[in-house]
Structures are given as C-alpha cells and as structure tokens.
Amino acid sequence: MEDVYELAIIGAGPAGIATAIESYALGMRRIVLLEKDENHNATIRKFYKDNKRVDKDWKGQKVELDGTIYFMDGTKESTLDFFDQLLDHESLELRTHTEVQKILKRENDFEVFIAGGSICAKHVVVTIGRMGKPNKPEYKIPPSVKNQVHFTLDACSSGEKVMVIGGGDSAIEYAVDLCDKNEVSICYRRGTFRRANPINQSDIERVVGNGSVRALLNTEISEIESESGKVKVFFSDGTSDVFDRLVYAIGGTTPSGFLQSSGIREEDGKPVHDENYETNIEGLFVAGDITQESGGSIALGLNHGFAIANHIIKNK
C-alpha cells in the first residue's frame, strides 16, 4: 500500500518548522519537512551576515506569538541554534537536498513530486521564501561580469571598490559590513533609507556621515558592462563609474512558476489564501514570507504555522 504522510511541508524555514512543531504538539505524527538546501533556514544562513541582529518585532512590527514556540530577539547564530534545538527535540522527519517540483491534488490527498519520485500527503504547506529566488535587475547582467556580480557577501574580500544596490535592511547591513575594509558605495533609487529599521538607519547615517560609505540616492542604473576585468556601471543621469564588485540586495520574488504548476492562484504577486492560510485548493496551505509583499518576520511565520496546525486538527 502507498505510504501517505499526514502532513508534508515544503521549506524548512521558520514557518515550516513552526507548522511541524505545532502540528506535532496537537497530535499529528506522520510529518515530513522537505528542504532543497543542505540544512534548515537556508535563507538566514545565506543572506544574513554573521552576527546580524534578528528581532522578533521585525521593522518595529509588534507581533504577539500565538503558539507554543517562544522566540526572542537574538543574532543570526542564536536564531539558527534555536531552530536546531526545536528540530532536535521533536520526532520530525527532515529531508534535505530535496527540491519539490510540483504538487498534484488527487481525490483524497496530494502527490508531491521530487527529483526521482514523489511522496503523498493528506495536507501540504508551502513555506518557501522569497529570498530563495533573489530579485535581479531589469537590465541585463552580461556573462562577462558574472563573477563580479553577487547577491550575498560570500565572494567579497577586502581592498576592493564595491557598490551595494538597494535601500533595505540587507543592503545597508552589507554596506556597513564592507566599509571597514573596502571602498563602498550604496546605490538606491529613492531619496532616503526610510524602509530600513531604526538601527540600520542610524548605522548608514553614521558611515555616510564619516565618509566610509558614499550614498548614491535618487540614482538608478541603466546598464552594466565589463571593462578590463571590472564592472562599468552606467547611471540614468548619464554618468558612469567602475567597480571591482557589485552586490545586489533588492529583495526576492514569489516563485510564480512553481505556484502555477501546482494550481495555486495568485493576485498582486502573492498566493491567494483565506484567514487560515488555505489556498484555493482545499488542504493546500501557504505560510511565511511568501504570503507578504516584501518578506515577513520570523514571528509572523511562527504564527502562520500555529494557525495552520490548529485548522488542520479541527477539520480532521
């Protein structure tokens, strides 16, 4: 007979782990977490710099936690440790290096297609994040500069001329982190950094004020090209400059292709769902920052998991 899980969760980030923990606490047992990367919380590991602050009230948004998981302010490292401990103390199945290709609704359950086969589950929750697919600029990135263009700080070193593109928290943190050992510019199409949290706003004001970072505000890039092994940037005002490296921090996008192939309806760039985070397909849910316009807080993701778990149990 075919082995059917009670719950399959796609994505082992905060919302996915919370859904698993809260469902287990309510009595569900056959639960599997499917994660395409080598470990849980890949977005935090890849896109958060070391010792980055991680606040429960993200961007000052007050969130009261509804479930059994008690999360508090910390750092990148303490947050990863926190989720390690949650997974260590629960009888949950975590499959890493497992990328889901699509979800098919059957008569009484779902078939979740993965590389080399599929699994079946009565309920499915999609918690893949936006930053798993970083936004890219509208203009072309030539193959000749691909080794100088990045979306994290992993390839950055010291003694380079670097430009960070973006005006949110990640962009500011990248610029501040790089400026101690590099010549750094930050390019943002708006005139202020008001999207960022107060701490980051203060940090960028400080480094711009003391000359450690050059702020190119109200500035847009029209084109980039290779020049002698570096990146030449053309700005919309007709000026240009040459950099050793560019780092883009302009957010992420909803994986629309995956959602469409699974039959999940979208509106305004977000999957449609009700108050229980159930999509247009009964038994198929979405949670975490995929439900938000520009990402969401960890605390919100935890609450999504709690709400979904309660709804599934009540309707079993």
Secondary structure, DSSP 8 states (H G I E B T S, - for coil): ---EEEEEEE--SHHHHHHHHHHHHTT---EEEE-SSSSS-HHHHHHS-TT-EE-SSGGG------SS-----EEHHHHHHHHHHHHHTS--EEE-S--EEEEEE-SSSEEEEETTEEEEEEEEEE---GGGSB---SS---GGGGGGEESSSTT--SS-EEEEE--SHHHHHHHHHHTTTSEEEEE-SSS--TTS-HHHHHHHHHHHHTTSEEEETT--EEEEEEETTEEEEEETTS-EEEESEEEE---B---HHHHHHTT--EETTEE---TT-B-SSTTEEE-GGGGSSS---HHHHHHHHHHHHHHHHHT-
